[in-house]
C-alpha cells in the first residue's frame, strides 16, 4: 500500500446509519488509513473511541432512535404515530441540513484536507458543503438507491412493476406529486446546492447526476432490474456488516431457546428507531400466538416485561430481550419479521433468511419492495395488518413448496461472495489514488 489516506465518514446520528459506514471505516483503519467521524455530539457516546482517529461534531445534538413522544405531536392512532415519528425525523434530516453544512464546512476549513469524504446518503447537508469546497466525496446507500428506474415506482413506494405505458405515466405523475409535496422540505437543500453552483429541485438527484462513487449494501439480484443507463459509478458490494457487532453473545436462556427444535424459530424485531410501535408489535405477536413456532422478540425501547406480559398468552413459546446479537441469531431462524431497516435486511440477506417486512417509515417500503421482487420476502403495510394476513404471510415463508427459503439461501450465497465492506474499502481507496 502507498501512503495512508484521510477519510471523513459523515452520517445522521442513528445506529443503522453508522453500522453500514462503520463496517467500511473499520476495514480502512485495519489498512492503516486515518478515519474521522462526523456526526452529532450526542451520538459520540455510542461510538467506540478505538474505531476512529478524530471526531467532528456536526448538526444538532440529537439521536435518531431516542426521539421521545414529547418531541413531536401526540399521536391519534397507530398509523398517525408512525407518520408523526417519521415527520419528526424528517425535520432533522432536512431542516438541520444548513447547520450540518455549516458545521462540516467549518471543520473542513480548520483541519487538514481529507482525501475523501464518505457520506451516508441521508446526510443531505453534507454533499453540497463538500461540493462548494471542491472536495471529493462518495456516498454509501443501504438497500435502496433513490434513482428513477424506468417502469419501477418512485423512491419509497411499495408499488410493483409498471407493465404498460399508462401505468408508467401514472408513476411519473406520482413522482412529480411527491416532489411537490416535499417542496417545503427540499427548499433549504436547494439553497445549499445553489450556493455550491448547482441547481437541483430534487436533492436525491445529486447522487445520480454528479457522478460520485456510490456504494450499495446489497446485490443486483435484489434490486429492481437496472435500466441500461443506470449510473456506472454505483457499485453493489453486498451487505455491509461490521466485525464489532454482536460481541456480547446470547445469555444462557436465549441460547437454549434458539437451539434447533421441531418448531421453527422466528425472530421479530422493529429495530430501534421505530421500536416504540407497541400496537404493531402486539398485533404481530398475538396473531402468531397459537402457531407451531417459537418467537424470539427484540423489544428495543419498549419494556420487555410489557411485551412478555401484555402480548403473550398463546401456545407459541415466547422469549423477549431488548436486543439480540443478530449475527448469532439470524443464521438460525426459519424466517425474520422486521420493519425493513437496511441494517436488519443486510443481515437477513447475508444469511439467507426469508423476511416479512412491516415498513414503519423512512425507506423501509422501498427496501421491502426489493425483497418481494427478488422472491425472498413478503410485505404488509401497517394499515393493512390483520391476524389472518400475518399468519398467511408467515406460513407462506415457511412452506418449502413456496420456495422462499431456497431463494433466500441462493441470494445469501451471492451476497457473501459480493465483497462487502472489504470491497467497499477498496473502491474508496481507488478514488484517492492519483
Steps between C-alpha positions, in 0.01 A plus 500: 500500500611857435457790739210488749191698399276718717131411483215696659187291567197728548153369584168558675521401869321166490623142556404385150679790332820440694495121467540499122763775503673361805550164332696670220686735733625202703650338190673824403653541845624140483682604181671789679281790385391797713126508580307806619140464622258790443157479663304650790666555836225298672582192294869515591448307824372202300817470295797290596785750528736239355299498175616848385795736516313829533143621558313804363166605650266613221132594498261502796588281799238227460462124452257360248379201702459696827234750392233487769127561464541856628721583203212486253117541504312240707375214281130425447551137400742242367545643150498858629774408750722367221438806283574728794830327580603499133415868478712581804798316354451667161505840670855426620611349170381794291461790742844453654678467165623862508652454846661172392649675197626795706656280771658267246636793298655652812664171599633441149647850480667472839650153454728346242339418166355147492563273205132404491177578687264202527135592559209291608247593234254644751743770622351742251697806607836328450546463123424865412755612763767273349406612150527867597852441636605297196571190710453143372216300654325165473170360629395184681143377451308224674293270281315786334641742244291815443516493120215479254499162328279496186193290565556481873327701772633819656746494787332379818203338328376144542342485155596232248634507145312718252418262218333755273574853377190624684628377838845644425340839441311456827830434680648815349208701633541341844867591502426858403238524773750367756746773399222762527394373843859510620577840350503666841739234635721524192523883497796536743687232307438683174655809655807302606543353153459839334773636728716212376431597137239232428128521432315195634126504571515146635799446738506127427597576140844610617607140549413404144601816316831600657689182417631428851578148616200330660520181709186288549480243779310252286535290184356560151283187533308676780460822304229593255627421147761762431431734206761515226614847608528422868783718636828312441654638819254300715647174633311220675738356759267279701403537868717733707551315827740613770718258690441688821126421506344244732800472727285436809355163397184322614417445864445142618120506470508656154768255382275211602197663334666527158634145488355283220148379571202349323334842510658761268668802658363842402680818600283811530660844521387853420853635530578787736376822340145369451498242781247700705226388259355280775158460339657348189728271699203387707292427192779293343563294814135429570436399139774236526434396859348162414717413199744205527810715530731675750509880520822678600418869535718811518303763690738791430388801705186323625505342846564126449265420791215687330562302180524168685194555722283710272548322169540135598241249608510276193638152468810607306813525720599865538830655610559877518827689519567873444744402224654176377829438319380478141814338365435208734121484474415563134699200366270279714160645411246350263373851426541859618223752566629857503441863413718496188795701630807462282724363775257222591431410138871492414547231764195309380632514144850392605375196694223406258197553726153558349344824624158645576535879488264730689631841382470769766668798335801639314599286197364177648219456244754534223732248669217253544384539140844390380493180706145425388610545139797268562266231632652480847253706697145617556377842609190622684438871556414588862152626410424159344621280784245234591544174691408282198730699274790471744451126545467435126814700424710312757361163391590585142859584595532170689339282231780317311275472195490879469880515465573805718769329705665350191516837323619675817784249535597557134502876555705450813768319300518792257505752784788331680705494181437867416788635708317706762691758702838379374399564139348836598826602669694411185265713287551797730878457488491507120327839505791636707775359282662745254 
